[in-house]
Amino acid sequence: MFVAANREASESVKQWVYRVLRRGIMTGQFEPGDPVTINGLAEALGVSAMPVREALHRLVSEGALELLDNRRVRVPDLDPQSFEEVLEARVALETRAAERAMPFIDDRRMARMRAFDQQADQALAIGNFGRLVEANFDFHRCLYEARPGTVMLPLIESLWLRLGPFMRRAGETLSQTYQVDRHAEALIAIVQRDAEALKVAIAADIRDGTGHLGRSHFARVAALAKTG
């Protein structure tokens, strides 16, 4: 089951439930095709059914969840073509967001980004793939939100919601396939104020991580279909 974040003092129960579920989907705490039940989530979160129902409605409207004909809700799956489209949309938006954010990154933000990168490395080393995914998204968000008033981050997060359910699967083989620390390359590019190198590092990070994950997943599905 997903891990619920602590509730902030200023949050209502409704806001907290929505934030927890949204982050859970975004960071791969739900698998593609998983059914999502109001009662099950309410019990897991220790809340009534009402805030869960409202959060699910919002997440369905955002495309993060899928409403079936029988009124059940599940985590949507992607076919290979849709996956590639969402992946390339991520590359296009995030490389541009990184480029626009770079002039606003100060020493304090750099320290936070380095900390997230270290957390990702530590999670990978001990096989904590859920924490690895969270640290990866925290790194990217910390970079993009450096630009004041950015309108690109909500668009990027909408893509993370669609790809998030694949992310935990990526972690299972990431140590074998993700041999170059693209975050380290991005940090060096920022220090050098090299926008093109930063864009290359971000694009490679997305394709080496999420891209490899998705293609490996679809290859496994195709192989199982042939043997079945």
Secondary structure as GFF3:
##gff-version 3
##sequence-region A 1 228
A	DSSP	alpha_helix	13	26	.	.	.	ID=ss1
A	DSSP	beta_strand	35	36	.	.	.	ID=ss2
A	DSSP	alpha_helix	38	45	.	.	.	ID=ss3
A	DSSP	alpha_helix	49	61	.	.	.	ID=ss4
A	DSSP	beta_strand	66	67	.	.	.	ID=ss5
A	DSSP	beta_strand	73	74	.	.	.	ID=ss6
A	DSSP	alpha_helix	80	101	.	.	.	ID=ss7
A	DSSP	three_ten_helix	102	104	.	.	.	ID=ss8
A	DSSP	alpha_helix	107	126	.	.	.	ID=ss9
A	DSSP	alpha_helix	129	144	.	.	.	ID=ss10
A	DSSP	alpha_helix	152	177	.	.	.	ID=ss11
A	DSSP	alpha_helix	182	191	.	.	.	ID=ss12
A	DSSP	alpha_helix	195	206	.	.	.	ID=ss13
A	DSSP	pi_helix	207	211	.	.	.	ID=ss14
A	DSSP	alpha_helix	212	227	.	.	.	ID=ss15
###
